């Protein structure tokens, strides 16, 4: 009897081990993981901001949230003339740091769509509100210096969408992009903020992937959450000025990609950006008739959403080239669809750069590490978080 029980327990134990191994294999094959060790500082929001809102045509309200969950919260509010440029500061409580910048409501302009020079390109995507992760990646690769100021000369820093949602540092991340954009312009460099589907989500009041922090903060600010990013907020107006596609030194940068049907619309890059920009605040819903608007705003075929380069097994080399030929591009650089590492596919003309970045406020198993793409002197490099460069 004892032998039979032991054999029975052995079979149960062996089955559990096999199931565990299979589960881990599936988890890792899907680039999944286990998160643990949440840092309680994520619920400390002292000096969080600024949150800037327009009042008519003459004033800006600049608000900060103060306090922490155990002690309670309050907000402060200062008024500035809309035609003034004034200094502001964003705080990051996790490591008690901050950075300063000037807010200038008159400086919001629609960026160009085409750039042609011999300057290097550093591209990263899908930071998802990870301010520290983003900052440290730029620091270790000398895009910024130890004072967190622009250090890339006339180079191109290309942010290929999804810098918001999921994390607890959306506000810090957006203001850091805004700050670097200003600093780069002064020396002839460029920060290109290409919008992804998650930027569109927050502008369209879809907060399913947002940290609950921002619902709470909106209450403290006496706002509705959608007001944090609508046309009456500074960050919303600034984001909605951005492009969804840009052609930089022969490379097309777009968050999702170009569906073959979109390539057949024969829009040039300016027309496509103008079309998409006019609908950033319009949520998509499927209609019975397939039209240009349906193709471009669809969560399946739209440039901010498309996953076909990595998910459509029927996609051919010719299909991919259609999208590149439309804009005269030699390659396309995309985020949106998770990769195990920065890589090139379709004979090198599709470059996927969405990787599992570390989270600022918790740990993951397997351990995550950031990557980015560097294009310089006609070569492509997979750039690691510590600054190491591997040609691909």
C-alpha positions, 0 to 999 in steps of 0.5 A: 500500500505504501509503495502504491501511495508513493508511486501515486504521489510521484506521478502527481509530482512529475505531472506538476513539474511537466506542467510547470515547465510547459507553462514556463516555456509558453510564458517565455515564448510569448515574451511574458514574465512574472512581476514582483516587488512593487515599490510603494513609492508609486503611490507617493505623488508629492509635487506631481505635475505640472498639469497645465490647462487653458482658460480661454485665450488668455490664461494657463492654469499650472497645477501640481498635486502634493501628498501621499496615500496615507496622509492625503492629497491637495493641489496648487494652482498658479495662473500665467498669461498664455503668451508668456514662456515660464519656467516649470519643473517636473519631480520624480519621487522614486529617486528624488530627482527633478528636471526643469524646462520652459513652457511656451504655449505659442511654440506648439507647431506641427512638425515636418514629415521629411528629414534628409541629412547625414546625422545619426538616428537613435530610435526607441519605442514603447516606453509605456510611462517608464520615465527612469527607464527612458532617462537611463537608456538615453544617459548610458547611450550619451543622448543626454548628459549627466545633467539630463540635457541634450547631448546628441548634437544635430542627431535625431532621437526618434520616439516610435510611440506608446510612451504613455499608459501602464506605468506611474510616470506618464506626466514625467515622461511626456514633459521630459520629451517636451524638454529634450525637444526644446533643447535639441532644436536650439542646436539643430537636433531633432526629437521626433515624437511619433504617436502610437496607439496608446497616445491615441487611446488617452486622447480618446478617453480610453483608459483601460491600460492607464494606471489608476493613479491618473484617475485619482489625480484627476479627482484631486485636480477637480477634473475628469480623466479625459481632461488631462489630455484633451484639447484644453490641456497643454499636453493634449494639445502638444501631443495632438500636433504630432505626426503618425509617420515620418521619413528620416534619412530614407527610413519610415518611422511609424508605430504599427506599420503600413498595411498593403491596403493602406499602401494602395490609397496613394496618400503622400506622407503629408496627406496621411498625417493630416488625415490622421491628425484630424481624427486623433480624438475620434474613436474607431468603430467598424462600419459596414463599408471599407473606406480610406477613413476605416483603413487608416483609423482601424485598430487592425489596419491603421498605421498606429495599430497594424501588426502584420509584419510580425503576425500575418503569415500571408504577408509577402515581401512585395506587400511590405515593399508596397508600403515603403515604395509609397513614401520612397523609403528604404526601410520601415522602423516600427514598435507596437509588436513585442520583439525579443530583441531589436531585429531586422526582417523581410530582407532587412527592410522591417526593423522591429524595436519594441522590447520588454523594457524594465518597469520603474516600480516593480521587478520582473522575472526574467529580468528585463533590459532596454534596447534601442536602434542606432542608425549611423554611417549606413549601418544598423546597431542594436543598442543595449541599456549599458551603451553596448552596440551590436551591428545587425 
